Amino acid sequence: MFASNLDTPLVYLKGVGPKRAELLQKELGMCTYEQLLNHYPFRYIDRTRFYKINELNPDMPLVQVIGRVISKETIGEKHKKRIVIKFTDDTGTMELVWFQSLKWVEDNIMRGSLYIAFGKPTFFNGSFSISHPDLEPYPRQTSITGNLTLQPIYNSTEKLKKSFLDSKGIQKLIHHIIELHINEVRETLPKYILDKYKLISRKDALINVHFPSNTTMLQHAERRLKFEELFFIQLQLLYNKQLRSLKFKGALFNTVGERVNTFYNIMLPFDLTNAQKRVIKEIRLDTQMGSQMNRLIQGDVGSGKTVVALMSMLLANDNGYQACMMAPTEILARQHYQSLVDLLKGELVNVAVLTGNSTKKQRTILHEQLENGEIDILVGTHALIEDKVKFKNLGLVIIDEQHRFGVEQRAKLWRKNVIPPHILVMTATPIPRTLAMTLYGDLDVSVIDELPVGRKPIETKHLFEGQRLRMFGFIKQEIAKGRQVYIVYPLIRESEKLDLLHLEAGIEQMRFEFPLPNYQISIVHGQMPNADKQFEMQQFIQGKSQIMVATTVIEVGVNVPNASVMIIENAERFGLSQLHQLRGRVGRGAEQSFCILMTGNKLSQNSKLRIETMVKTNNGFEISEIDLQLRGPGDITGTQQSGVLELKMANLAKDQIILQEARNTVIDIFEKDAMLGNPENVLLKNYIDKRTRAIAFDKIS
């Protein structure tokens, strides 16, 4: 009926049935025995320590006590009904109390018998008690599923708990599967990998992750399952990369022609950093290989990615190809367009911009020019992927802040030429090394790790609410020097739930502290009409206003070299990555710039660490590593739906060594056996084939 008993639907498992099976599918996405077997505990309670009753204190989180049931009494009626058990050992007596499951307690707990009681102790009326303890006979029963001294705790949900599928209930179902079907678990890793890294078998790993026989075996089980998880992610990513280089031919950019040379030798207003030169060289080599380039450029805010992008697009133009650059927002697209126009001074190539707000007339002209090749570089938003947008000969696609675009959106750009264009992905959000290997493991990665010469590090200060007057005085000093200031708020309006200084209150305060006509204030937030937003931005960019009061809408896409101060209100409410992006709006000119983090007096440990990190370092990569530890990978990049980061066991913040081992192993395998044809790699070939069929089926359905 099924290829393996582990493929059996959960409805057939003892203790499940149709209703529970439907709940497990809806709440946890579990449909088969194997899927439930791969639902790992997220922590363990150490059940090796036993306490005497006279050792208990109410501050203990969870304890276990060996004792004898000496009496059992039902007290109260209806909803106040409860069972109270007197429980004793050689040092004293305590109470065990149940308000639910009374019939089970009445039928199963025997007077005079020895039990292990486990739960949270409380002290009331001169004695200790535990409400709804876990109770099991003493001595414990042993089985193939370990000694239960390390108690696994599973993720559940409120709906599952109402159907008695809490952690204990899920553990019981997994116990049934292991007892009946553990010998049907098939190995997924070749023997030479198991031997090289001294990994236990998959069968032993599953037994010991659910029911560890001891701490050492739990560590072996976790290491095996983490390696396997990270290994197969790398196998898929690097296989795709290899396949793409074989399958997709790429345009040849053999010529460094007049446009690149003229821009570099005559028009470039500053010297490139060594990091910029290195990345441009890597792009040059990629585009001479005859296969499609897929490269990620990581660069901290202000590191000069735009110039690298422009020189890459000029290289495409020199070889007879068009280039396009897609940004996630209109503000950022227009900012890129203006930067390119300013750098080129209206010479060398024809640059155009296309956004959702481009008029019908503008679009008609642009579409015609694009198709006949008059436009060399097109900058835009999602509007670029519309079917009406057709290129004469697209050779290079640059995607900025690409994690904001879906896979299908990016693919539409790739299909706009017979030979797929080269792909250059850029991000100003520094990505931790482990995350880059996992999320972008199929791309070649370039890092711009130098700031342009003359840029002074931004000084970051932390001030509490009581130091607000000092902050206002500092703003006035900077404006008197001819500088401009950003003030960013987390909220637009007052919130009943959050006691935060909001933008509307901030505007009133600013107008009182900085009255007309000496000070002009621009206001920008996400709920404004686009035209109003653009007007306010331009007022600030042109220096007609000295202060911009804004929400995080200015996180990316505003480049005002004269702005030297960034004030972030309620800075404790922002994530590290966002704080770093906001700080990157200043420090773009030659003058010393400052970032002031305003917070309340009470800060959580995490908030304190974020603020301290910002004050201590300007290095975005260092910040990203701390951010990964604090928030996890999905939150950092907004990729919780990406699939590749749905890790069941591995932790990218903690398992860097295992990830590197897994990736190096895959690289080594493909160097020796590119198409996985050797007999020792049959398990890996089967995995790739199965995944390929599954992806194809998903596309059909």
C-alpha positions in Angstrom: 0.0 0.0 0.0 2.8 2.4 1.0 6.4 2.4 -0.2 7.4 2.1 3.5 5.4 1.9 6.7 6.9 5.2 7.6 4.9 6.7 4.7 1.7 5.6 6.5 -0.8 8.5 7.2 -1.0 9.4 10.9 -4.7 8.6 11.0 -3.7 4.9 11.2 -1.4 5.4 14.2 -2.6 4.1 17.6 -4.0 7.0 19.6 -4.5 9.4 16.6 -7.7 8.8 14.6 -9.3 11.2 12.0 -9.8 14.3 14.2 -6.3 14.2 15.8 -4.7 13.5 12.4 -6.4 16.5 10.9 -5.3 18.7 13.8 -1.6 17.5 13.5 -1.7 18.3 9.8 -3.2 21.8 10.3 -1.2 22.8 13.4 2.2 21.2 12.7 2.1 20.2 9.0 2.5 16.5 10.0 0.8 13.9 7.8 2.9 10.7 8.0 4.7 8.6 10.6 8.0 9.8 9.2 7.1 13.5 9.5 6.2 13.0 13.1 9.4 11.0 13.7 11.3 14.1 12.4 9.5 16.4 14.8 12.4 16.8 17.3 12.3 18.0 20.9 13.3 21.7 21.3 14.7 21.1 24.8 15.1 18.5 27.5 14.5 18.5 31.2 17.2 16.7 33.2 15.4 14.0 35.2 18.5 12.6 36.8 18.3 14.6 40.0 15.8 13.6 42.8 15.0 15.9 45.7 13.8 15.1 49.2 10.7 16.9 50.4 12.7 18.8 53.1 15.0 20.1 50.3 12.3 21.8 48.3 11.9 25.6 48.1 9.3 27.6 46.1 12.0 29.2 43.8 12.8 25.9 42.2 11.4 25.7 38.6 10.8 21.9 38.3 11.7 19.1 40.7 11.1 15.4 41.0 10.5 13.5 44.3 10.3 9.8 45.0 7.5 9.1 47.5 4.6 6.9 48.6 0.9 7.7 48.2 -0.6 7.5 51.7 -4.0 9.0 51.1 -6.3 10.1 48.2 -9.3 12.4 48.9 -11.9 14.1 46.6 -12.8 17.6 47.8 -15.5 20.0 46.7 -18.2 19.7 44.0 -18.8 20.5 40.3 -16.2 23.0 39.0 -14.5 23.3 42.4 -14.0 19.5 42.6 -10.4 18.4 43.0 -8.3 15.4 44.2 -5.7 15.8 46.9 -3.1 13.1 47.5 -0.8 13.0 50.5 2.7 12.1 49.3 5.5 11.2 51.7 9.2 10.3 51.9 11.5 9.8 54.8 11.9 13.5 55.3 8.3 14.8 55.2 4.9 15.0 53.6 3.5 17.2 50.7 0.3 17.4 48.6 -0.3 16.5 45.0 -3.4 18.2 43.6 -5.5 17.7 40.4 -8.3 19.9 39.2 -8.7 18.0 35.9 -8.4 14.4 34.7 -9.9 13.3 38.0 -11.2 10.0 36.8 -7.8 9.0 35.5 -6.2 9.9 38.9 -9.0 8.0 40.7 -8.6 4.8 38.5 -4.8 4.7 38.1 -3.0 6.1 41.2 -2.9 3.5 44.0 -2.6 4.1 47.7 0.6 2.6 49.2 2.5 2.6 45.9 5.8 4.3 45.2 5.8 7.0 42.5 8.0 9.7 41.0 6.2 13.1 41.2 7.5 15.8 38.8 6.4 19.4 38.6 6.7 23.0 40.0 6.7 23.1 43.8 4.6 25.9 45.6 4.4 26.7 49.3 1.0 27.4 50.9 -0.3 27.2 54.5 2.9 25.8 55.8 3.4 22.9 53.4 4.6 22.2 49.8 2.3 21.0 47.0 2.6 20.3 43.2 -0.5 20.9 41.0 -1.0 18.4 38.1 2.4 16.7 38.5 3.7 14.1 36.1 3.4 10.9 38.0 5.0 7.6 37.0 5.7 4.3 39.0 9.0 3.9 40.7 11.3 2.4 39.6 10.9 3.6 36.0 10.1 1.2 33.2 13.0 0.8 30.7 12.6 0.1 27.0 14.4 0.6 23.7 13.5 4.2 24.1 16.1 5.1 26.7 15.9 5.7 30.5 13.7 8.8 30.3 16.0 10.7 32.6 16.4 13.4 29.9 12.7 14.3 29.4 12.1 15.6 25.8 9.9 18.7 25.4 8.1 19.1 22.0 6.5 22.2 20.4 2.7 21.9 20.5 -0.2 24.4 20.1 -3.3 25.4 22.2 -5.6 23.4 19.8 -3.4 20.3 20.1 -3.2 20.6 23.9 -7.1 20.7 24.0 -7.0 17.3 22.3 -4.4 16.0 24.8 -1.6 16.3 22.3 0.7 18.4 24.5 4.4 17.5 24.7 3.6 14.3 26.7 0.9 13.3 24.2 3.2 13.8 21.2 6.0 11.9 22.9 3.6 9.0 23.4 2.8 8.9 19.6 6.5 9.0 18.7 7.1 6.2 21.2 4.6 4.0 19.3 6.3 4.7 15.9 9.8 4.0 17.3 8.7 0.7 19.0 7.0 -0.6 15.8 8.9 0.9 12.9 12.4 2.1 14.0 14.1 -0.8 12.1 12.6 0.5 8.8 14.5 3.8 9.1 16.9 4.0 6.1 20.4 5.5 6.2 20.7 8.8 4.2 24.4 9.4 4.3 27.1 7.3 2.6 29.3 5.2 4.9 32.5 7.1 4.0 30.9 10.4 5.4 29.7 8.6 8.6 33.2 7.2 9.1 35.0 10.5 8.3 33.0 12.5 10.9 32.4 9.6 13.3 28.6 10.1 13.0 26.1 7.5 14.4 23.5 5.9 12.2 20.3 7.7 11.4 18.3 5.0 13.3 20.4 5.5 16.5 20.2 9.2 16.1 16.4 9.2 16.0 16.1 6.9 19.0 18.4 9.1 21.1 17.1 12.4 20.0 13.6 11.4 21.2 14.6 9.2 24.1 18.3 9.8 24.9 19.9 7.0 27.0 22.4 9.5 28.4 23.8 13.0 27.7 26.6 11.7 25.5 24.2 9.8 23.2 22.0 12.9 23.0 25.0 14.9 21.8 25.9 12.3 19.2 22.3 12.2 18.0 22.1 16.0 17.7 25.4 16.3 15.9 24.4 13.6 13.4 21.0 15.2 12.6 22.5 18.7 12.4 25.2 17.6 10.0 22.6 15.7 7.8 20.3 18.7 7.7 23.0 21.2 6.7 24.7 18.7 4.4 21.5 18.2 2.3 20.9 21.9 2.1 24.4 22.4 0.7 24.1 19.4 -1.6 20.9 20.9 -3.2 22.3 24.4 -3.4 25.7 23.4 -4.9 24.1 20.9 -7.3 21.8 23.7 -8.6 24.7 26.0 -9.0 26.7 23.3 -10.9 23.7 22.5 -13.1 23.0 26.1 -13.9 26.6 26.7 -15.0 26.3 23.7 -17.3 22.7 24.4 -18.5 22.7 28.1 -19.0 25.1 29.7 -21.4 26.0 33.3 -20.6 26.7 36.4 -22.7 30.4 36.9 -23.2 31.6 40.3 -22.0 35.1 40.1 -23.6 35.6 43.8 -24.3 36.5 46.5 -21.8 35.6 49.3 -24.1 35.2 53.0 -24.5 32.4 53.5 -21.9 34.2 51.6 -19.0 37.6 53.3 -19.8 36.2 56.8 -20.2 34.2 56.5 -16.9 37.1 55.0 -15.0 39.9 57.2 -16.3 38.1 60.6 -16.7 34.7 60.8 -15.0 35.1 58.8 -11.7 35.2 61.5 -9.0 37.2 59.4 -6.5 39.6 56.5 -6.3 38.1 53.0 -6.0 38.9 51.1 -2.9 40.9 47.8 -3.2 37.7 46.0 -2.2 35.8 47.6 -5.1 38.5 46.8 -7.6 38.6 43.2 -6.4 34.8 42.7 -6.8 34.9 44.3 -10.3 37.7 41.9 -11.3 35.6 39.0 -10.0 32.6 40.2 -12.2 34.9 40.6 -15.2 36.2 37.0 -14.9 32.6 35.6 -14.4 31.3 37.3 -17.5 34.1 35.8 -19.7 33.4 32.2 -18.7 30.6 31.6 -21.2 28.1 30.6 -18.5 25.6 32.6 -16.6 27.0 34.7 -13.7 25.2 34.5 -10.4 27.0 36.6 -7.9 26.0 38.2 -4.6 27.7 41.5 -3.6 27.7 42.2 0.2 28.7 45.6 1.2 28.1 47.6 4.3 26.1 50.9 4.1 28.2 53.5 2.2 30.8 51.0 0.9 30.3 51.9 -2.7 28.2 49.2 -4.3 26.5 51.6 -6.7 29.8 52.4 -8.5 30.5 48.7 -8.8 27.0 48.2 -10.2 27.5 51.0 -12.7 30.8 49.8 -14.0 29.3 46.3 -14.4 26.4 47.8 -16.4 28.9 49.8 -18.6 30.8 46.6 -19.2 27.5 45.0 -20.5 26.9 48.1 -22.7 30.5 48.0 -24.1 29.7 44.4 -25.3 26.5 45.3 -27.0 24.0 44.4 -24.2 21.5 46.4 -22.1 21.4 46.3 -18.4 18.7 46.8 -15.8 18.7 47.4 -12.0 15.6 46.5 -9.9 15.0 48.0 -6.4 12.2 47.1 -3.9 10.8 50.7 -3.5 10.2 53.7 -5.7 12.3 55.9 -3.4 15.3 53.6 -3.7 14.8 53.1 -7.5 14.7 56.9 -8.1 17.7 57.3 -5.7 19.7 54.8 -7.8 18.6 56.4 -11.0 19.7 59.9 -9.7 23.1 58.5 -8.5 23.8 57.0 -11.9 22.8 60.2 -13.8 25.0 62.2 -11.4 28.0 59.9 -11.9 27.6 59.8 -15.7 26.8 63.5 -16.0 24.4 62.7 -18.8 27.1 61.2 -21.0 28.3 57.8 -22.4 24.9 55.9 -22.1 21.2 56.5 -22.0 19.7 55.8 -18.5 16.0 55.6 -17.9 13.7 55.0 -14.9 10.5 53.0 -14.7 8.2 52.8 -11.6 4.6 52.2 -10.8 4.0 55.9 -11.0 5.5 56.4 -14.5 2.7 57.9 -16.7 1.2 56.1 -19.6 2.9 58.5 -22.1 6.3 58.0 -20.4 5.8 54.2 -20.5 4.9 54.2 -24.2 8.0 56.1 -25.2 10.2 54.0 -22.8 8.9 50.7 -24.1 9.7 51.7 -27.7 13.2 52.9 -26.8 13.9 49.8 -24.8 12.9 47.5 -27.7 14.9 49.3 -30.3 18.0 49.5 -28.0 18.1 53.3 -27.4 18.0 52.7 -23.6 21.3 51.2 -22.3 20.4 51.1 -18.6 16.9 50.8 -17.1 16.4 51.4 -13.4 13.1 50.5 -11.8 10.9 48.7 -9.3 8.7 45.6 -9.8 7.4 47.5 -12.9 10.4 46.0 -14.7 9.0 42.5 -14.6 5.8 43.4 -16.4 5.2 41.5 -19.6 5.0 44.7 -21.6 8.6 45.6 -20.7 10.8 44.1 -23.5 14.5 44.5 -24.1 16.3 44.4 -27.3 19.2 42.5 -25.8 19.3 42.2 -22.0 22.7 41.0 -20.8 22.9 42.0 -17.1 20.3 42.1 -14.3 21.2 43.8 -11.0 18.8 43.2 -8.1 19.2 45.4 -5.0 18.1 44.2 -1.5 17.0 41.0 -3.3 15.5 39.3 -0.2 12.5 41.6 -0.7 11.7 40.0 -4.0 10.1 36.6 -4.5 11.8 33.8 -6.6 9.2 34.1 -9.4 9.6 37.9 -9.6 13.4 37.5 -10.1 12.8 34.6 -12.6 10.6 36.9 -14.8 13.6 39.2 -15.4 15.8 36.2 -16.4 13.4 35.2 -19.1 13.6 38.6 -20.9 16.4 37.4 -23.1 17.1 34.2 -25.2 20.5 33.8 -23.5 19.7 34.3 -19.7 21.3 37.6 -18.5 24.0 37.6 -15.9 22.7 38.1 -12.4 24.3 40.4 -9.9 22.5 40.5 -6.5 23.3 43.3 -4.0 22.5 43.8 -0.4 23.4 46.5 2.1 22.3 44.3 4.9 25.5 42.5 6.0 24.8 38.8 6.2 26.5 36.5 8.7 28.8 34.0 7.0 26.7 31.0 8.0 23.5 32.6 6.8 25.1 33.6 3.5 26.3 30.0 3.0 22.8 28.7 3.6 20.6 31.3 2.0 22.9 32.2 -0.9 24.9 29.0 -1.0 24.3 28.6 -4.8 25.8 32.1 -5.5 29.3 33.2 -5.7 29.8 35.8 -3.0 31.8 39.1 -3.2 32.4 41.3 -0.1 33.1 45.0 -0.2 34.7 45.3 3.2 36.3 48.8 2.9 34.8 52.2 3.1 35.8 54.9 0.6 38.8 57.0 1.6 37.9 60.1 3.6 34.9 58.6 5.3 35.0 59.2 9.0 33.5 56.5 11.3 30.1 57.6 12.7 30.2 58.4 16.4 27.3 56.7 18.2 26.1 57.8 21.6 23.4 56.5 23.9 21.2 59.0 25.8 18.4 58.3 28.2 15.1 60.3 28.2 16.4 62.6 31.0 19.2 63.8 28.7 16.8 65.1 26.0 17.7 68.8 26.5 21.4 67.9 25.9 20.3 66.2 22.6 18.3 69.3 21.5 21.3 71.5 22.2 23.6 69.3 20.1 21.1 69.4 17.1 21.1 73.2 17.3 24.9 73.3 17.2 25.1 71.0 14.1 22.4 73.0 12.3 24.3 76.2 13.1 27.3 74.6 11.3 25.1 74.2 8.2 24.4 70.5 8.8 21.1 68.6 8.6 19.4 66.1 11.0 17.2 63.0 10.8 14.9 62.2 13.7 13.3 58.7 13.4 10.3 57.4 15.4 9.0 53.8 15.6 5.3 54.9 15.5 3.2 57.4 13.6 0.5 57.9 16.2 0.1 57.3 19.9 -0.5 53.7 20.7 -2.6 52.5 23.6 -0.5 49.4 24.0 3.0 50.9 23.6 4.1 53.9 25.7 6.5 55.3 23.0 7.3 58.8 21.8 5.5 58.8 18.5 6.0 60.8 15.3 3.0 63.2 15.8 4.0 64.1 19.3 7.6 64.4 18.1 6.6 66.9 15.4 4.9 69.1 18.0 8.0 68.9 20.2 10.3 69.8 17.3 8.2 72.8 16.3 8.3 74.1 19.9 12.1 73.5 20.2 12.9 74.6 16.6 10.5 77.3 15.6 10.1 79.0 12.2 11.6 80.9 10.4 15.0 79.7 11.6 14.3 76.0 11.2 12.4 74.2 8.5 11.1 70.7 9.2 10.3 68.0 6.6 7.9 65.1 7.6 7.9 61.7 6.0 6.1 58.5 6.9 4.7 55.5 5.1 1.0 56.5 5.1 1.6 59.7 3.1 0.7 59.9 -0.6 3.8 59.2 -2.7 3.7 62.7 -4.2 3.8 64.3 -0.7 6.6 62.0 0.3 8.7 62.9 -2.7 8.1 66.6 -2.2 9.2 66.4 1.5 12.3 64.3 0.6 13.3 66.8 -2.1 13.0 69.7 0.3 15.5 67.9 2.6 17.8 66.7 -0.2 18.0 70.2 -1.6 18.8 71.7 1.8 15.5 73.7 2.1 14.7 72.0 5.4 17.2 71.3 8.2 15.3 68.5 10.0 13.6 65.5 8.7 11.2 63.9 11.1 10.4 60.4 9.8 9.5 56.8 10.5 11.7 53.9 9.2 10.5 54.7 5.6 13.9 56.4 5.3 15.8 53.2 6.2 17.0 52.8 2.7 17.2 55.1 -0.3 18.0 58.6 1.0 21.4 59.9 0.3 22.1 63.4 1.7 25.9 63.9 2.3 25.1 67.1 4.2 23.1 65.2 6.9 25.4 64.6 9.8 23.1 63.6 12.7 20.7 60.6 13.1 18.5 60.7 16.2 16.7 57.4 16.7 13.8 57.7 19.3 12.9 54.6 21.4 15.9 52.9 19.9 15.3 49.9 22.1 12.3 49.1 19.9 14.4 48.5 16.8 16.4 45.5 15.7 20.1 45.7 15.3 20.0 45.4 11.5 17.4 48.2 11.3 19.4 50.5 13.7 22.5 49.9 11.6 20.6 50.7 8.3 19.2 53.9 9.9 22.7 55.0 11.1 23.9 54.4 7.5 21.8 57.4 6.3 24.5 59.7 7.8 28.3 59.6 7.4 28.0 60.0 3.6 30.0 63.3 3.4 33.5 64.3 4.5 32.2 65.8 7.8 32.1 64.0 11.1 28.7 62.4 11.6 26.8 61.3 14.7 24.1 58.8 15.7 22.2 59.3 18.9 20.2 56.4 20.4 17.4 57.7 22.7 15.9 55.2 25.0 13.8 54.9 28.2 15.5 54.1 31.5 14.4 50.5 31.7 16.0 48.2 29.2 15.7 44.5 28.8 19.0 42.4 28.5 18.5 42.1 24.7 17.9 45.8 24.3 20.9 46.7 26.4 23.1 44.4 24.3 21.8 45.9 21.0 22.4 49.5 22.2 25.9 48.5 23.5 26.8 46.8 20.2 25.8 49.9 18.2 27.9 52.2 20.4 30.8 49.9 20.3 31.1 49.1 16.5 30.3 50.4 13.0 31.1 47.1 11.4 28.0 45.7 9.8 29.3 42.2 9.6 30.1 42.1 13.3 26.6 43.5 14.1 25.0 40.9 11.9 26.6 38.1 13.8 25.2 39.4 17.1 21.8 40.0 15.4 21.7 36.4 14.3 22.3 35.2 17.8 19.6 37.5 19.2 16.9 37.0 16.6 17.5 34.0 14.4 17.9 33.7 10.6 14.3 34.1 9.5 13.8 37.4 11.3 17.1 38.9 10.1 16.3 38.5 6.4 12.6 38.1 6.2 13.1 34.7 4.8 10.9 32.6 7.1 8.9 31.5 4.0 12.0 30.6 1.9 12.0 26.9 2.8 15.8 26.7 2.9 15.8 28.2 6.4 13.2 25.9 8.0 15.8 24.1 10.1 14.5 21.5 12.5 17.7 20.8 14.4 20.6 23.1 13.3 21.2 26.6 14.6 23.1 28.9 12.3 24.3 31.0 15.2 25.8 28.1 17.0 26.6 25.4 14.5 29.1 27.2 12.2 31.7 24.4 12.4 29.2 21.7 11.4 27.9 23.9 8.5 31.5 24.4 7.2 32.2 20.7 7.5 29.0 19.9 5.6 29.7 22.5 2.8 33.4 21.4 2.4 32.2 17.7 2.2 29.8 18.6 -0.6 32.4 20.7 -2.5 34.8 17.7 -2.2 32.2 15.3 -3.5 31.3 17.4 -6.6 35.0 17.9 -7.4 35.4 14.1 -7.6 32.0 13.1 -8.9 30.2 16.0 -10.5 27.0 14.1 -11.5 27.0 11.7 -8.5 27.4 8.7 -10.7 29.8 6.7 -8.5 28.3 3.8 -6.5 29.2 5.2 -3.1 27.1 8.3 -3.9 23.9 6.5 -4.8 22.1 7.8 -1.7 22.9 11.3 -2.7 21.8 10.9 -6.3 18.5 9.4 -5.1 18.0 12.4 -2.8 18.6 14.9 -5.7 16.3 12.9 -8.1 13.6 12.8 -5.5 13.8 16.5 -4.8 13.8 17.3 -8.5 10.6 15.2 -9.0 9.0 16.9 -6.0 9.7 20.4 -7.3 8.5 19.5 -10.8 5.3 18.1 -9.3 4.7 21.3 -7.2 5.0 23.4 -10.4 2.5 21.2 -12.2 0.0 21.2 -9.3 
